[in-house]
Amino acid sequence: MIATESAAGCVAEAAAPAEGKYLYGIIDAPAPATFTVPGIGGRGDEVHTLAVGRLAAVVSNSPRIEYDNSRRNMMAHTRVLEEVMAQHTLLPVCFGTVAVDDDVIAEKILRERRDELTGLLEQMRGRMELGLKASWREDIVFEEVLAENPAIRKLRDSLVGRPADKTHYERIRLGELIGQALERKRREDEERILDRVRPFVHKTKLNKPIGDRMVVNGAFLVDAAHEAELDQSIRAMDAEWGARLSFKYVGPVPPYNFVAIIIHW
């Protein structure tokens, strides 16, 4: 019990949160397994499996609370997934998923959804998610737009030294023209990049670019046999286009972009 001070100034006893099970993901592991990374929450709870047949949930003991998405909590969740992924094909579950107890996980997930989850594990077996972000280097693409579009350069030059309040609508028009030209270039560069990686990926998920300079914000589901070829392709793009594009290549990461496990207790 936790002692708290009431509004009347008296000391009252408040119940601690009930215990539950934090759920990280689903794997194919009929034999009991434990992992070295401690569970979320900072208590040092052991991460272990709860198996029904060949399916197993990766769990740890946890208070039944709503976890905030702080860096500490997110990193604890991710470290567990990274260790599990190194040993098993993994279906990740969304951050912050807490069940009442083992029985609910066994019945609502491992038994009721056995066929669905078994099928997803087969689809993911021998595959991994890799992420790629490509962005224009600062100012280079803007200079390209001016060089390739004389009308935009002429309008830009005509505004130099003129008061902003006297050229309001012209400046809006300039912004619109630059935005349109940048979007055309973004699509062209995106297609060039994707043409280089398509031969080596099983599936592609394109997420919305972040900011004005990002060209590609992609996730790729890749057969392990093609990982080295994809790596080489991205290194070649960096060597060829590195003066105008920066590449950030990460992975393997939990395949959230290709597996969507929604849980309703």
C-alpha positions in Angstrom: 0.0 0.0 0.0 1.1 3.6 -0.7 0.5 6.3 1.9 -1.0 9.5 0.5 -2.2 12.7 2.1 -6.0 13.4 1.8 -7.6 16.8 1.2 -8.5 16.9 5.0 -4.8 16.5 5.9 -5.2 12.9 7.1 -3.0 10.1 5.8 -4.9 7.6 3.7 -3.9 4.3 2.1 -4.1 4.1 -1.7 -3.8 0.8 -3.4 -0.8 0.2 -5.7 -1.6 -0.6 -9.3 -2.6 -4.2 -9.9 0.0 -6.5 -11.5 -0.4 -7.5 -15.1 1.7 -8.7 -18.1 3.5 -6.3 -20.5 3.4 -7.8 -24.0 6.3 -7.2 -26.5 5.6 -9.5 -29.3 4.7 -13.0 -30.7 7.2 -15.6 -31.7 7.3 -19.3 -32.8 8.9 -20.9 -29.7 7.1 -23.8 -28.0 9.8 -24.3 -25.4 10.0 -21.9 -22.5 12.6 -19.1 -23.1 14.0 -16.2 -21.1 16.0 -13.2 -22.2 18.7 -11.2 -20.6 17.4 -7.7 -21.2 15.2 -6.5 -18.3 11.6 -5.6 -18.9 10.1 -2.2 -19.1 9.5 -0.1 -16.0 12.9 -0.1 -14.3 12.1 -2.9 -11.8 14.3 -5.5 -13.5 11.5 -7.8 -14.3 12.5 -10.9 -16.3 11.4 -11.1 -19.9 10.1 -14.6 -20.7 7.8 -16.4 -23.0 4.2 -17.7 -22.5 3.6 -20.5 -24.9 0.4 -22.2 -26.2 1.4 -24.9 -28.7 4.0 -23.5 -31.1 3.1 -19.8 -30.5 4.6 -17.8 -27.7 4.1 -14.3 -26.4 7.1 -12.4 -25.1 6.1 -10.8 -21.8 7.3 -9.4 -18.5 5.6 -8.7 -15.2 4.3 -5.1 -15.1 2.0 -2.9 -13.1 -1.3 -2.3 -15.0 -0.6 1.3 -15.9 -0.5 3.4 -19.0 3.2 3.8 -20.0 4.1 7.3 -21.3 6.2 7.3 -24.4 9.4 8.7 -22.7 12.7 7.9 -24.2 13.5 5.6 -21.2 10.3 3.5 -21.8 10.6 3.4 -25.5 14.3 2.3 -25.3 13.4 -0.4 -22.8 10.7 -1.8 -25.1 13.0 -1.6 -28.1 15.9 -3.3 -26.4 13.7 -6.3 -25.6 12.6 -6.5 -29.3 16.2 -6.3 -30.5 17.3 -9.3 -28.4 14.3 -11.3 -29.4 14.8 -10.5 -33.1 18.3 -11.8 -32.9 17.0 -15.3 -32.0 13.5 -15.5 -33.4 11.1 -14.4 -36.2 9.2 -11.7 -34.4 5.7 -10.1 -34.7 6.0 -6.9 -32.7 3.1 -5.6 -30.6 2.5 -1.9 -30.1 4.3 -0.1 -27.3 2.4 0.1 -24.0 0.3 -3.1 -24.4 -0.5 -4.5 -20.9 -2.7 -7.5 -20.3 -4.5 -8.4 -17.1 -2.7 -11.8 -16.8 -1.3 -14.8 -18.5 -4.7 -16.4 -19.1 -6.0 -13.4 -21.1 -2.9 -13.5 -23.4 -3.2 -17.2 -23.8 -6.9 -17.2 -24.7 -7.4 -13.9 -26.5 -4.2 -14.0 -28.6 -2.5 -17.3 -28.7 -5.6 -19.5 -29.0 -8.2 -17.3 -30.7 -5.8 -15.8 -33.2 -3.6 -18.8 -33.7 -4.2 -19.1 -37.5 -3.7 -15.4 -38.2 -0.5 -15.2 -36.2 1.0 -18.4 -37.6 0.4 -17.1 -41.1 2.1 -13.8 -40.3 5.1 -15.6 -38.8 5.4 -17.6 -42.0 5.3 -14.4 -44.1 8.0 -12.8 -42.0 10.3 -15.9 -41.7 13.7 -15.2 -43.1 12.9 -11.6 -43.7 13.8 -8.3 -42.0 12.7 -4.7 -42.0 15.3 -2.1 -43.1 14.7 1.6 -43.2 16.1 4.3 -45.6 15.8 8.0 -45.4 17.2 10.2 -48.2 17.4 14.0 -48.0 18.7 16.7 -50.1 21.8 18.5 -48.8 21.1 22.0 -47.7 20.7 24.7 -50.4 21.9 22.4 -53.2 18.4 21.5 -54.5 17.3 25.2 -54.3 20.1 26.2 -56.5 19.1 23.4 -58.9 15.5 24.7 -59.0 16.8 28.2 -59.9 19.1 26.9 -62.6 16.4 24.7 -64.2 13.6 27.3 -64.0 14.5 30.7 -65.5 11.0 32.1 -64.7 11.5 31.3 -61.0 14.9 32.8 -61.0 13.7 36.0 -62.8 10.8 36.4 -60.3 13.1 35.8 -57.3 15.6 38.3 -58.6 12.9 40.9 -59.2 12.0 40.8 -55.5 15.5 41.5 -54.2 15.6 44.8 -52.4 11.9 45.5 -52.7 9.7 46.0 -49.6 7.8 42.8 -48.4 4.6 44.7 -48.0 4.7 45.9 -51.6 5.4 42.5 -53.0 3.2 40.3 -50.8 1.4 38.5 -53.6 4.5 38.1 -55.8 6.3 36.4 -52.9 3.3 34.1 -52.4 3.5 33.2 -56.0 7.3 32.6 -55.8 6.8 30.3 -52.9 4.1 28.3 -54.8 6.3 27.9 -57.9 9.3 26.8 -55.8 7.1 24.3 -53.9 5.8 22.8 -57.2 9.3 22.6 -58.6 10.6 20.9 -55.5 7.8 18.4 -55.4 8.6 17.4 -59.1 12.2 17.0 -58.2 11.3 15.0 -55.1 9.2 12.5 -57.1 12.0 12.2 -59.7 14.7 11.5 -57.1 12.4 9.2 -55.2 11.8 7.1 -58.3 15.6 7.0 -59.1 16.3 5.7 -55.6 13.5 3.2 -55.6 14.6 1.8 -59.0 18.0 1.0 -57.4 16.5 -0.9 -54.4 13.4 -2.7 -55.9 15.4 -5.7 -57.2 16.4 -6.6 -53.6 13.3 -6.0 -51.6 10.1 -8.1 -51.0 7.8 -5.2 -50.0 8.1 -1.4 -49.8 6.3 0.9 -47.5 6.7 4.7 -48.2 5.9 6.9 -45.3 5.3 10.7 -45.5 8.6 12.7 -45.9 9.5 14.8 -42.9 10.4 18.4 -43.7 11.1 20.1 -47.0 14.4 18.3 -47.8 13.5 14.7 -47.3 13.1 12.8 -50.6 12.5 9.2 -49.3 11.2 7.9 -46.0 10.9 4.3 -46.8 10.8 0.9 -45.1 11.7 -2.3 -46.9 10.9 -5.9 -46.1 14.0 -7.8 -47.3 14.8 -11.5 -47.6 18.0 -12.1 -45.5 19.6 -13.6 -48.7 19.4 -10.1 -50.3 20.5 -7.9 -47.5 24.1 -7.7 -48.7 23.0 -6.7 -52.2 20.7 -4.0 -50.8 23.6 -2.7 -48.6 25.8 -2.5 -51.7 23.2 -0.7 -53.7 22.7 2.0 -51.1 26.5 2.4 -50.7 26.7 2.8 -54.5 24.0 5.5 -54.4 25.8 7.3 -51.6 29.1 7.3 -53.6 27.3 8.5 -56.8 24.9 11.0 -55.4 26.4 11.9 -52.0 27.2 15.4 -53.0 23.5 16.3 -53.2 21.8 13.6 -51.1 22.4 12.2 -47.7 21.3 8.7 -46.9 20.4 7.3 -43.5 20.1 3.5 -43.6 19.0 1.6 -40.5 18.1 -2.0 -39.5 17.2 -4.6 -38.9 14.4 -3.1 -37.0 11.1 -4.6 -35.7 8.8 -4.9 -38.7 6.1 -2.5 -37.6 5.6 -1.2 -41.1 4.6 -4.7 -42.4 2.8 -6.3 -39.4 -0.2 -4.7 -37.8 -1.3 -6.6 -34.7 -4.3 -4.8 -33.1 -5.3 -6.2 -29.7 -8.6 -5.7 -28.0 -8.7 -7.4 -24.6 
